[in-house]
């Protein structure tokens, strides 16, 4: 199976000729940028072709953005979102302990450059379904 990253012009042409129901959405984000549609998800969007399927790949472009969405930020996904959900425990001592642990993990993720990542098959949604691909 061949796989390659498409240049912008070719990506837009392939999406324009595609019968994939996601094609107009991807083309709009390629043309206008992801932040035009999801304000807290500024990311570079690229299109990867693998086995005939067109797969979106994103890379965050504003890693220091304080409200960067978890759909483009591993730090937000694993650290900030976890901390925001702690109140659901309804146990203040556990929340305080876990908040400290999560802060440490978050600092480690940032120090390790976790935001320098390419997210494959990322439609900027909480759940991204994979196209059928041959092994």
KENUDO-909317 format. One line per 4 residues: number of its first residue (from 1); for each residue x, y, z of N, C-alpha, C, O, CB. Coordinates in pm, whole numbers. Glycine has a CB too. Layout:
! KENUDO-909317
NUM = X/Y/Z/X/Y/Z/X/Y/Z/X/Y/Z/X/Y/Z; ...
END
This chain:
! KENUDO-909317
1 = 86/-117/0/0/0/0/90/123/0/185/131/78/-98/0/123; 60/216/-87/137/340/-90/75/441/6/-46/439/32/142/398/-234; 160/527/58/113/632/149/199/755/125/320/745/108/120/586/299; 132/875/123/209/998/102/128/1118/150/5/1116/158/246/1015/-46
5 = 203/1223/183/143/1349/223/117/1430/96/206/1441/11/236/1427/323; -2/1487/82/-39/1561/-38/-9/1710/-22/-28/1767/86/-187/1540/-69; 38/1772/-128/55/1917/-130/-84/1981/-128/-183/1917/-165/136/1964/-257; -93/2107/-84/-222/2173/-66/-307/2170/-191/-425/2134/-184/-201/2315/-22
9 = -252/2207/-305/-329/2208/-430/-382/2071/-466/-499/2058/-504/-244/2260/-544; -299/1971/-454/-344/1835/-485/-448/1788/-384/-544/1719/-421/-224/1739/-487; -430/1823/-257/-527/1784/-154/-663/1844/-184/-764/1774/-177/-479/1828/-15; -666/1973/-219/-795/2037/-250/-857/1976/-375/-979/1958/-380/-776/2189/-269
13 = -777/1945/-475/-829/1883/-597/-886/1745/-568/-994/1710/-617/-719/1873/-704; -814/1666/-489/-862/1531/-455/-991/1538/-374/-1082/1457/-395/-754/1454/-375; -999/1633/-281/-1122/1648/-202/-1238/1694/-289/-1351/1649/-270/-1100/1747/-87; -1211/1782/-385/-1315/1831/-474/-1373/1721/-562/-1490/1727/-601/-1261/1941/-562
17 = -1293/1620/-593/-1338/1510/-678/-1385/1389/-596/-1428/1289/-653/-1225/1467/-771; -1378/1400/-464/-1409/1287/-378/-1559/1278/-349/-1628/1380/-342/-1331/1297/-248; -1608/1155/-333/-1747/1137/-291/-1756/1112/-139/-1863/1081/-87/-1811/1019/-368; -1644/1127/-72/-1640/1114/74/-1724/1225/136/-1703/1341/104/-1493/1119/128
21 = -1818/1192/224/-1904/1296/284/-1826/1396/370/-1876/1504/399/-2012/1231/369; -1704/1362/411/-1621/1452/490/-1541/1549/403/-1484/1645/455/-1526/1372/577; -1538/1527/274/-1453/1607/185/-1481/1757/192/-1386/1834/202/-1471/1560/43; -1606/1802/188/-1629/1948/196/-1580/2009/327/-1526/2119/328/-1777/1978/179
25 = -1597/1938/436/-1550/1982/568/-1398/1997/568/-1345/2099/612/-1595/1883/678; -1329/1894/519/-1183/1899/515/-1133/2007/420/-1036/2077/452/-1126/1764/473; -1196/2022/305/-1155/2125/210/-1170/2264/269/-1083/2349/253/-1237/2114/80; -1280/2287/339/-1302/2418/401/-1194/2447/505/-1142/2558/511/-1441/2425/466
29 = -1161/2348/587/-1057/2370/688/-919/2387/626/-836/2462/678/-1055/2255/788; -893/2317/516/-765/2336/447/-756/2477/390/-652/2541/400/-749/2232/334; -865/2525/331/-866/2660/271/-861/2770/376/-784/2866/363/-990/2678/185; -945/2757/481/-965/2866/575/-886/2853/705/-875/2950/780/-1109/2876/608
33 = -831/2738/732/-762/2713/858/-858/2656/960/-977/2687/958/-698/2842/911; -808/2576/1048/-894/2509/1146/-958/2607/1244/-1072/2586/1286/-815/2405/1221; -885/2712/1281/-937/2808/1381/-1058/2884/1330/-1133/2941/1410/-827/2906/1420; -1080/2888/1199/-1199/2953/1145/-1325/2876/1183/-1435/2932/1183/-1189/2966/991
37 = -1311/2749/1214/-1425/2664/1246/-1426/2618/1392/-1533/2595/1450/-1425/2543/1156; -1310/2607/1450/-1297/2569/1591/-1195/2666/1652/-1074/2647/1639/-1251/2416/1608; -1245/2769/1718/-1162/2881/1763/-1045/2838/1851/-937/2896/1842/-1246/2980/1837; -1065/2739/1935/-957/2699/2024/-880/2577/1972/-822/2502/2050/-1013/2669/2161
41 = -880/2559/1841/-806/2448/1780/-723/2496/1662/-736/2445/1551/-903/2337/1735; -635/2596/1685/-549/2639/1575/-447/2530/1544/-363/2496/1627/-477/2773/1609; -455/2475/1426/-366/2366/1387/-338/2373/1238/-421/2421/1160/-427/2229/1425; -223/2326/1201/-194/2308/1059/-261/2178/1017/-244/2075/1082/-38/2307/1030
45 = -336/2182/910/-405/2063/861/-340/2019/731/-316/2101/641/-557/2090/841; -312/1893/722/-255/1833/601/-340/1712/564/-417/1662/646/-105/1792/621; -327/1668/443/-401/1550/399/-300/1443/359/-208/1467/281/-498/1583/281; -321/1325/413/-236/1209/391/-318/1110/311/-434/1084/344/-186/1148/525
49 = -259/1054/208/-328/953/128/-265/818/157/-143/802/145/-321/987/-26; -347/722/197/-298/588/227/-398/487/173/-515/487/213/-276/568/380; -353/403/85/-440/299/30/-566/354/-35/-670/288/-33/-478/204/138; -558/473/-92/-673/535/-157/-759/619/-64/-844/694/-112/-756/430/-219
53 = -739/608/66/-816/687/162/-746/821/189/-623/827/194/-836/609/296; -825/926/206/-772/1058/240/-786/1077/390/-898/1074/443/-844/1171/160; -675/1098/459/-673/1102/604/-617/1237/650/-506/1274/612/-589/986/661; -693/1311/733/-643/1439/782/-537/1420/892/-549/1332/977/-759/1523/835
57 = -436/1505/887/-330/1505/987/-318/1648/1038/-304/1741/958/-192/1452/929; -322/1667/1170/-309/1801/1226/-185/1811/1314/-141/1713/1374/-434/1839/1306; -131/1931/1319/-24/1965/1412/-62/2096/1479/-94/2192/1408/116/1974/1340; -60/2104/1612/-96/2229/1680/0/2341/1640/120/2318/1623/-95/2210/1834
61 = -53/2462/1623/34/2575/1586/45/2678/1698/120/2774/1684/-19/2642/1461; -25/2660/1806/-22/2756/1917/-15/2680/2048/-108/2685/2129/-146/2850/1914; 95/2609/2070/106/2524/2188/92/2600/2318/56/2542/2420/238/2452/2186; 120/2730/2318/111/2806/2443/-28/2865/2464/-51/2931/2566/214/2918/2443
65 = -121/2844/2372/-257/2894/2384/-318/2836/2512/-323/2714/2527/-343/2856/2258; -366/2920/2605/-413/2868/2734/-540/2783/2726/-562/2699/2813/-439/2982/2826; -620/2801/2625/-744/2725/2612/-742/2630/2493/-847/2598/2438/-862/2819/2600; -625/2586/2454/-613/2496/2340/-699/2371/2364/-691/2310/2471/-465/2458/2314
69 = -779/2335/2266/-871/2223/2279/-797/2089/2284/-691/2072/2223/-970/2224/2165; -856/1997/2356/-797/1863/2365/-798/1790/2231/-730/1689/2217/-871/1780/2468; -873/1837/2133/-873/1770/2003/-746/1798/1923/-720/1729/1824/-995/1812/1922; -667/1897/1965/-538/1923/1898/-422/1926/1995/-307/1946/1954/-544/2054/1822
73 = -448/1907/2124/-343/1922/2224/-337/1801/2317/-429/1780/2396/-365/2048/2306; -230/1722/2309/-216/1612/2404/-208/1661/2549/-258/1595/2640/-91/1530/2370; -145/1777/2571/-138/1830/2708/-279/1861/2760/-312/1824/2873/-51/1957/2712; -360/1927/2679/-497/1957/2721/-576/1828/2742/-655/1818/2835/-567/2046/2617
77 = -554/1730/2657/-627/1604/2664/-593/1528/2793/-683/1482/2864/-594/1516/2542; -464/1515/2823/-424/1431/2935/-411/1505/3068/-432/1446/3173/-294/1365/2903; -376/1633/3064/-353/1706/3189/-468/1802/3223/-533/1786/3326/-223/1783/3181; -492/1900/3137/-591/2001/3172/-732/1942/3184/-804/1972/3280/-590/2112/3069
81 = -773/1861/3089/-907/1803/3093/-923/1715/3217/-1028/1717/3281/-935/1721/2966; -820/1638/3251/-827/1554/3371/-847/1639/3495/-930/1606/3581/-700/1470/3385; -773/1749/3505/-787/1837/3622/-926/1899/3628/-982/1916/3736/-679/1948/3618; -981/1933/3513/-1115/1994/3510/-1224/1897/3556/-1330/1940/3602/-1146/2044/3370
85 = -1200/1769/3542/-1301/1669/3578/-1291/1622/3722/-1377/1546/3767/-1288/1550/3487; -1189/1665/3796/-1169/1617/3933/-1286/1646/4026/-1313/1568/4118/-1045/1677/3989; -1356/1757/4004/-1467/1792/4092/-1575/1683/4099/-1651/1675/4195/-1530/1922/4046; -1580/1600/3997/-1680/1494/3994/-1655/1385/4098/-1744/1304/4125/-1685/1432/3856
89 = -1535/1383/4155/-1505/1285/4259/-1581/1314/4388/-1610/1223/4466/-1356/1281/4286; -1612/1442/4411/-1677/1484/4535/-1600/1438/4658/-1658/1396/4758/-1819/1430/4541; -1468/1447/4649/-1381/1407/4759/-1262/1503/4759/-1165/1482/4686/-1334/1257/4745; -1270/1607/4841/-1169/1713/4838/-1026/1664/4862/-935/1708/4791/-1202/1817/4941
93 = -1001/1576/4958/-863/1530/4976/-809/1456/4851/-695/1478/4810/-855/1437/5098; -891/1371/4793/-848/1299/4672/-828/1396/4557/-732/1384/4480/-951/1192/4632; -918/1493/4544/-905/1592/4439/-774/1669/4453/-704/1691/4354/-1024/1689/4441; -740/1711/4573/-617/1787/4596/-494/1702/4562/-402/1750/4496/-609/1835/4741
97 = -493/1579/4606/-381/1489/4577/-366/1467/4427/-257/1479/4372/-401/1353/4648; -477/1436/4361/-473/1411/4217/-441/1537/4138/-375/1530/4034/-607/1354/4171; -487/1654/4186/-456/1779/4117/-304/1801/4115/-249/1842/4013/-527/1900/4187; -239/1773/4226/-93/1784/4231/-25/1685/4138/69/1721/4067/-43/1763/4373
101 = -73/1562/4137/-17/1459/4050/-35/1497/3903/57/1485/3822/-83/1323/4078; -155/1544/3869/-183/1583/3730/-98/1703/3690/-51/1709/3576/-333/1617/3713; -78/1798/3781/7/1914/3750/150/1868/3720/214/1920/3628/7/2014/3869; 199/1771/3796/333/1718/3770/343/1647/3636/439/1666/3562/373/1623/3880
105 = 243/1567/3606/239/1499/3476/232/1602/3363/300/1590/3262/118/1400/3467; 147/1704/3382/134/1809/3281/265/1882/3257/302/1910/3143/27/1909/3322; 336/1914/3365/466/1981/3351/565/1891/3277/642/1937/3192/523/2019/3490; 562/1763/3308/650/1669/3237/617/1659/3089/706/1652/3004/641/1531/3300
109 = 488/1658/3058/447/1653/2918/496/1777/2843/549/1766/2732/293/1642/2907; 476/1894/2904/522/2018/2839/674/2017/2822/724/2052/2715/479/2142/2922; 746/1978/2927/892/1975/2920/940/1879/2812/1043/1901/2748/951/1935/3057; 864/1773/2792/900/1675/2689/858/1714/2549/884/1641/2454/839/1543/2722
113 = 793/1830/2534/753/1876/2401/634/1801/2343/628/1778/2223/869/1864/2308; 540/1764/2428/427/1683/2384/345/1751/2274/279/1683/2195/338/1651/2501; 348/1883/2268/269/1954/2167/332/1948/2028/269/1989/1930/250/2099/2208; 454/1898/2018/517/1881/1886/478/1742/1835/557/1648/1838/675/1897/1893
117 = 355/1734/1789/298/1605/1755/216/1618/1627/162/1724/1597/211/1550/1870; 208/1511/1554/117/1503/1439/5/1408/1478/30/1292/1513/191/1456/1307; -118/1456/1471/-234/1375/1508/-298/1322/1380/-358/1397/1302/-337/1458/1592; -285/1194/1359/-331/1129/1237/-480/1096/1247/-526/1049/1351/-250/1001/1209
121 = -553/1121/1140/-697/1099/1130/-774/1189/1227/-870/1146/1291/-730/952/1158; -729/1314/1236/-791/1408/1329/-885/1502/1255/-841/1587/1178/-682/1488/1404; -1014/1486/1278/-1118/1571/1220/-1160/1682/1316/-1261/1749/1293/-1239/1487/1181; -1084/1701/1424/-1115/1799/1529/-1246/1764/1599/-1323/1852/1638/-1123/1940/1469
125 = -1270/1636/1615/-1387/1585/1685/-1341/1501/1802/-1227/1455/1805/-1478/1503/1589; -1427/1480/1897/-1389/1399/2013/-1366/1253/1976/-1289/1183/2042/-1495/1409/2121; -1433/1205/1873/-1416/1069/1825/-1397/1072/1675/-1479/1129/1603/-1537/979/1865; -1291/1011/1626/-1262/1008/1484/-1265/863/1435/-1186/780/1481/-1123/1074/1454
129 = -1354/834/1344/-1365/699/1291/-1263/678/1180/-1238/767/1099/-1507/674/1238; -1203/561/1178/-1102/530/1078/-1167/477/950/-1265/402/955/-1001/428/1133; -1111/517/835/-1162/460/709/-1115/315/699/-1017/276/762/-1113/544/585; -1185/236/619/-1140/98/602/-1009/95/523/-1004/140/408/-1248/14/530
133 = -905/42/583/-774/33/518/-728/-112/519/-755/-186/613/-670/124/589; -658/-150/416/-600/-285/412/-484/-288/512/-417/-187/533/-551/-323/266; -459/-403/573/-348/-413/669/-218/-375/604/-113/-377/668/-337/-555/727
END
